């Protein structure tokens, strides 16, 4: 019972970390593309 609860907690933390990592990477890509686009048009 304790192991199952621990596994669920670890799975939730892994899922949150994956989501935050994906959103962080997407944000970085958007910033990079924006900087490149502005640099090209200025």
C-alpha distance matrix in Angstrom:
0.0 3.8 5.5 5.2 6.4 8.7 10.0 10.8 12.6 14.4 15.4 16.8 18.7 20.1 21.2 22.9 24.5 25.8 27.3 28.9 30.3 31.7 33.3 34.7 36.3 37.7 39.1 40.7 42.2 43.7 45.2 46.6 48.2 49.6 51.2 52.6 54.0 55.6 57.0 58.5 60.2 61.5
3.8 0.0 3.8 5.5 5.2 6.2 8.6 10.0 10.6 12.3 14.2 15.5 16.6 18.3 20.0 21.3 22.6 24.3 25.9 27.1 28.5 30.3 31.8 32.8 34.5 36.2 37.5 38.8 40.6 42.2 43.4 44.8 46.6 47.9 49.3 50.9 52.4 53.8 55.1 56.9 58.5 59.7
5.5 3.8 0.0 3.8 5.4 5.0 6.1 8.6 9.8 10.4 12.1 14.2 15.3 16.2 18.1 19.9 20.8 22.2 24.2 25.6 26.5 28.3 30.1 31.1 32.5 34.3 35.8 37.0 38.6 40.4 41.7 42.8 44.6 46.2 47.5 48.9 50.5 52.1 53.3 54.9 56.7 58.0
5.2 5.5 3.8 0.0 3.8 5.4 5.1 6.2 8.6 9.9 10.4 12.3 14.3 15.2 16.4 18.4 19.9 20.9 22.5 24.3 25.5 26.8 28.6 30.0 31.3 32.8 34.5 35.9 37.3 38.9 40.5 41.7 43.2 44.8 46.4 47.7 49.1 50.8 52.2 53.6 55.3 56.8
6.4 5.2 5.4 3.8 0.0 3.8 5.4 5.1 6.2 8.7 9.8 10.7 12.5 14.3 15.3 16.7 18.4 20.0 21.2 22.7 24.3 25.8 27.2 28.5 30.3 31.7 33.0 34.6 36.2 37.6 39.0 40.5 42.1 43.4 45.0 46.6 47.9 49.4 50.8 52.5 54.0 55.3
8.7 6.2 5.0 5.4 3.8 0.0 3.8 5.4 5.1 6.2 8.5 9.9 10.6 12.2 14.2 15.4 16.5 18.3 20.0 21.1 22.3 24.3 25.8 26.7 28.4 30.2 31.4 32.7 34.5 36.1 37.3 38.7 40.5 41.9 43.2 44.8 46.4 47.8 49.0 50.8 52.5 53.7
10.0 8.6 6.1 5.1 5.4 3.8 0.0 3.8 5.4 5.1 6.0 8.5 9.8 10.4 12.1 14.2 15.1 16.2 18.2 19.8 20.7 22.3 24.2 25.4 26.6 28.3 30.0 31.2 32.6 34.4 35.9 37.0 38.7 40.3 41.7 43.0 44.6 46.3 47.5 49.0 50.8 52.2
10.8 10.0 8.6 6.2 5.1 5.4 3.8 0.0 3.8 5.5 5.0 6.2 8.7 9.8 10.5 12.3 14.2 15.2 16.5 18.3 19.8 21.0 22.5 24.1 25.6 26.9 28.4 30.1 31.5 32.9 34.5 35.9 37.4 38.8 40.5 41.9 43.2 44.8 46.3 47.8 49.4 50.8
12.6 10.6 9.8 8.6 6.2 5.1 5.4 3.8 0.0 3.8 5.4 5.1 6.3 8.6 9.9 10.7 12.3 14.2 15.5 16.6 18.2 20.0 21.2 22.4 24.3 25.8 26.9 28.4 30.3 31.6 32.9 34.4 36.2 37.4 38.8 40.5 41.9 43.3 44.7 46.5 48.0 49.2
14.4 12.3 10.4 9.9 8.7 6.2 5.1 5.5 3.8 0.0 3.8 5.4 5.1 6.1 8.6 9.9 10.4 12.2 14.2 15.3 16.2 18.2 19.9 20.8 22.3 24.2 25.5 26.6 28.4 30.1 31.3 32.5 34.4 35.9 37.2 38.6 40.3 41.8 42.9 44.6 46.4 47.6
15.4 14.2 12.1 10.4 9.8 8.5 6.0 5.0 5.4 3.8 0.0 3.8 5.5 5.1 6.1 8.6 9.8 10.5 12.3 14.2 15.1 16.4 18.3 19.7 20.9 22.4 24.2 25.5 26.9 28.5 30.1 31.3 32.8 34.4 36.0 37.3 38.7 40.5 41.8 43.2 44.9 46.4
16.8 15.5 14.2 12.3 10.7 9.9 8.5 6.2 5.1 5.4 3.8 0.0 3.8 5.4 5.1 6.2 8.6 9.8 10.6 12.3 14.1 15.3 16.5 18.1 19.9 21.1 22.4 24.2 25.7 27.0 28.5 30.1 31.6 32.8 34.5 36.1 37.3 38.8 40.4 41.9 43.4 44.8
18.7 16.6 15.3 14.3 12.5 10.6 9.8 8.7 6.3 5.1 5.5 3.8 0.0 3.8 5.4 5.1 6.1 8.6 9.9 10.5 12.1 14.2 15.4 16.2 18.1 19.9 20.8 22.2 24.2 25.6 26.7 28.2 30.1 31.3 32.7 34.4 35.9 37.2 38.5 40.3 42.0 43.1
20.1 18.3 16.2 15.2 14.3 12.2 10.4 9.8 8.6 6.1 5.1 5.4 3.8 0.0 3.8 5.5 5.1 6.1 8.6 9.9 10.4 12.2 14.2 15.1 16.3 18.2 19.8 20.8 22.4 24.2 25.6 26.7 28.4 30.0 31.4 32.7 34.3 36.0 37.1 38.7 40.5 41.8
21.2 20.0 18.1 16.4 15.3 14.2 12.1 10.5 9.9 8.6 6.1 5.1 5.4 3.8 0.0 3.8 5.4 5.1 6.2 8.6 9.8 10.6 12.3 14.0 15.3 16.5 18.2 19.9 21.1 22.5 24.3 25.6 26.9 28.5 30.2 31.5 32.8 34.5 36.0 37.4 39.0 40.5
22.9 21.3 19.9 18.4 16.7 15.4 14.2 12.3 10.7 9.9 8.6 6.2 5.1 5.5 3.8 0.0 3.8 5.4 5.1 6.1 8.5 9.9 10.6 12.0 14.1 15.3 16.3 18.1 19.9 21.0 22.3 24.1 25.7 26.8 28.4 30.1 31.3 32.7 34.3 36.0 37.4 38.7
24.5 22.6 20.8 19.9 18.4 16.5 15.1 14.2 12.3 10.4 9.8 8.6 6.1 5.1 5.4 3.8 0.0 3.8 5.5 5.1 6.0 8.5 9.9 10.3 12.1 14.1 15.1 16.2 18.2 19.8 20.9 22.2 24.1 25.5 26.7 28.3 30.0 31.4 32.6 34.3 36.1 37.2
25.8 24.3 22.2 20.9 20.0 18.3 16.2 15.2 14.2 12.2 10.5 9.8 8.6 6.1 5.1 5.4 3.8 0.0 3.8 5.5 5.1 6.1 8.6 9.7 10.5 12.2 14.1 15.2 16.4 18.3 19.9 20.9 22.4 24.2 25.7 26.9 28.3 30.1 31.4 32.8 34.6 36.1
27.3 25.9 24.2 22.5 21.2 20.0 18.2 16.5 15.5 14.2 12.3 10.6 9.9 8.6 6.2 5.1 5.5 3.8 0.0 3.8 5.4 5.1 6.1 8.4 9.9 10.5 12.1 14.1 15.3 16.4 18.3 19.8 21.0 22.4 24.2 25.7 26.7 28.4 30.0 31.5 32.9 34.4
28.9 27.1 25.6 24.3 22.7 21.1 19.8 18.3 16.6 15.3 14.2 12.3 10.5 9.9 8.6 6.1 5.1 5.5 3.8 0.0 3.8 5.5 5.2 5.9 8.5 9.8 10.4 12.1 14.1 15.2 16.3 18.1 19.8 20.8 22.3 24.2 25.5 26.7 28.2 30.0 31.5 32.6
30.3 28.5 26.5 25.5 24.3 22.3 20.7 19.8 18.2 16.2 15.1 14.1 12.1 10.4 9.8 8.5 6.0 5.1 5.4 3.8 0.0 3.8 5.5 5.0 6.1 8.6 9.8 10.5 12.2 14.2 15.3 16.3 18.3 19.8 21.0 22.4 24.1 25.7 26.8 28.4 30.3 31.5
31.7 30.3 28.3 26.8 25.8 24.3 22.3 21.0 20.0 18.2 16.4 15.3 14.2 12.2 10.6 9.9 8.5 6.1 5.1 5.5 3.8 0.0 3.8 5.4 5.1 6.1 8.5 9.8 10.5 12.3 14.2 15.2 16.4 18.2 20.0 21.0 22.3 24.2 25.6 26.9 28.6 30.2
33.3 31.8 30.1 28.6 27.2 25.8 24.2 22.5 21.2 19.9 18.3 16.5 15.4 14.2 12.3 10.6 9.9 8.6 6.1 5.2 5.5 3.8 0.0 3.8 5.5 5.0 6.0 8.5 9.8 10.5 12.2 14.1 15.2 16.3 18.2 19.9 20.8 22.3 24.1 25.6 26.9 28.3
34.7 32.8 31.1 30.0 28.5 26.7 25.4 24.1 22.4 20.8 19.7 18.1 16.2 15.1 14.0 12.0 10.3 9.7 8.4 5.9 5.0 5.4 3.8 0.0 3.8 5.4 5.1 6.2 8.6 9.9 10.6 12.2 14.2 15.3 16.5 18.3 19.9 21.1 22.4 24.3 25.9 26.9
36.3 34.5 32.5 31.3 30.3 28.4 26.6 25.6 24.3 22.3 20.9 19.9 18.1 16.3 15.3 14.1 12.1 10.5 9.9 8.5 6.1 5.1 5.5 3.8 0.0 3.8 5.4 5.1 6.2 8.7 9.9 10.4 12.2 14.1 15.3 16.4 18.2 19.9 20.9 22.4 24.4 25.7
37.7 36.2 34.3 32.8 31.7 30.2 28.3 26.9 25.8 24.2 22.4 21.1 19.9 18.2 16.5 15.3 14.1 12.2 10.5 9.8 8.6 6.1 5.0 5.4 3.8 0.0 3.8 5.4 5.1 6.2 8.7 9.8 10.5 12.2 14.2 15.3 16.3 18.2 19.8 21.0 22.5 24.2
39.1 37.5 35.8 34.5 33.0 31.4 30.0 28.4 26.9 25.5 24.2 22.4 20.8 19.8 18.2 16.3 15.1 14.1 12.1 10.4 9.8 8.5 6.0 5.1 5.4 3.8 0.0 3.8 5.4 5.1 6.2 8.6 9.9 10.5 12.3 14.2 15.2 16.4 18.2 19.9 21.2 22.4
40.7 38.8 37.0 35.9 34.6 32.7 31.2 30.1 28.4 26.6 25.5 24.2 22.2 20.8 19.9 18.1 16.2 15.2 14.1 12.1 10.5 9.8 8.5 6.2 5.1 5.4 3.8 0.0 3.8 5.5 5.1 6.1 8.6 9.8 10.6 12.2 14.1 15.4 16.3 18.2 20.1 21.1
42.2 40.6 38.6 37.3 36.2 34.5 32.6 31.5 30.3 28.4 26.9 25.7 24.2 22.4 21.1 19.9 18.2 16.4 15.3 14.1 12.2 10.5 9.8 8.6 6.2 5.1 5.4 3.8 0.0 3.8 5.5 5.0 6.1 8.4 9.9 10.5 12.0 14.1 15.2 16.3 18.3 19.9
43.7 42.2 40.4 38.9 37.6 36.1 34.4 32.9 31.6 30.1 28.5 27.0 25.6 24.2 22.5 21.0 19.8 18.3 16.4 15.2 14.2 12.3 10.5 9.9 8.7 6.2 5.1 5.5 3.8 0.0 3.8 5.4 5.2 6.0 8.6 9.9 10.4 12.1 14.0 15.2 16.5 18.1
45.2 43.4 41.7 40.5 39.0 37.3 35.9 34.5 32.9 31.3 30.1 28.5 26.7 25.6 24.3 22.3 20.9 19.9 18.3 16.3 15.3 14.2 12.2 10.6 9.9 8.7 6.2 5.1 5.5 3.8 0.0 3.8 5.5 5.1 6.1 8.6 9.8 10.5 12.1 14.1 15.5 16.4
46.6 44.8 42.8 41.7 40.5 38.7 37.0 35.9 34.4 32.5 31.3 30.1 28.2 26.7 25.6 24.1 22.2 20.9 19.8 18.1 16.3 15.2 14.1 12.2 10.4 9.8 8.6 6.1 5.0 5.4 3.8 0.0 3.8 5.4 5.2 6.2 8.6 10.0 10.5 12.2 14.4 15.5
48.2 46.6 44.6 43.2 42.1 40.5 38.7 37.4 36.2 34.4 32.8 31.6 30.1 28.4 26.9 25.7 24.1 22.4 21.0 19.8 18.3 16.4 15.2 14.2 12.2 10.5 9.9 8.6 6.1 5.2 5.5 3.8 0.0 3.8 5.5 5.1 6.0 8.5 9.7 10.5 12.3 14.2
49.6 47.9 46.2 44.8 43.4 41.9 40.3 38.8 37.4 35.9 34.4 32.8 31.3 30.0 28.5 26.8 25.5 24.2 22.4 20.8 19.8 18.2 16.3 15.3 14.1 12.2 10.5 9.8 8.4 6.0 5.1 5.4 3.8 0.0 3.8 5.5 5.1 6.1 8.4 9.8 10.7 12.1
51.2 49.3 47.5 46.4 45.0 43.2 41.7 40.5 38.8 37.2 36.0 34.5 32.7 31.4 30.2 28.4 26.7 25.7 24.2 22.3 21.0 20.0 18.2 16.5 15.3 14.2 12.3 10.6 9.9 8.6 6.1 5.2 5.5 3.8 0.0 3.8 5.5 5.2 6.0 8.5 10.1 10.6
52.6 50.9 48.9 47.7 46.6 44.8 43.0 41.9 40.5 38.6 37.3 36.1 34.4 32.7 31.5 30.1 28.3 26.9 25.7 24.2 22.4 21.0 19.9 18.3 16.4 15.3 14.2 12.2 10.5 9.9 8.6 6.2 5.1 5.5 3.8 0.0 3.8 5.6 5.0 6.1 8.7 10.1
54.0 52.4 50.5 49.1 47.9 46.4 44.6 43.2 41.9 40.3 38.7 37.3 35.9 34.3 32.8 31.3 30.0 28.3 26.7 25.5 24.1 22.3 20.8 19.9 18.2 16.3 15.2 14.1 12.0 10.4 9.8 8.6 6.0 5.1 5.5 3.8 0.0 3.8 5.4 5.2 6.3 8.7
55.6 53.8 52.1 50.8 49.4 47.8 46.3 44.8 43.3 41.8 40.5 38.8 37.2 36.0 34.5 32.7 31.4 30.1 28.4 26.7 25.7 24.2 22.3 21.1 19.9 18.2 16.4 15.4 14.1 12.1 10.5 10.0 8.5 6.1 5.2 5.6 3.8 0.0 3.8 5.4 5.2 6.0
57.0 55.1 53.3 52.2 50.8 49.0 47.5 46.3 44.7 42.9 41.8 40.4 38.5 37.1 36.0 34.3 32.6 31.4 30.0 28.2 26.8 25.6 24.1 22.4 20.9 19.8 18.2 16.3 15.2 14.0 12.1 10.5 9.7 8.4 6.0 5.0 5.4 3.8 0.0 3.8 5.6 5.5
58.5 56.9 54.9 53.6 52.5 50.8 49.0 47.8 46.5 44.6 43.2 41.9 40.3 38.7 37.4 36.0 34.3 32.8 31.5 30.0 28.4 26.9 25.6 24.3 22.4 21.0 19.9 18.2 16.3 15.2 14.1 12.2 10.5 9.8 8.5 6.1 5.2 5.4 3.8 0.0 3.8 5.8
60.2 58.5 56.7 55.3 54.0 52.5 50.8 49.4 48.0 46.4 44.9 43.4 42.0 40.5 39.0 37.4 36.1 34.6 32.9 31.5 30.3 28.6 26.9 25.9 24.4 22.5 21.2 20.1 18.3 16.5 15.5 14.4 12.3 10.7 10.1 8.7 6.3 5.2 5.6 3.8 0.0 3.8
61.5 59.7 58.0 56.8 55.3 53.7 52.2 50.8 49.2 47.6 46.4 44.8 43.1 41.8 40.5 38.7 37.2 36.1 34.4 32.6 31.5 30.2 28.3 26.9 25.7 24.2 22.4 21.1 19.9 18.1 16.4 15.5 14.2 12.1 10.6 10.1 8.7 6.0 5.5 5.8 3.8 0.0
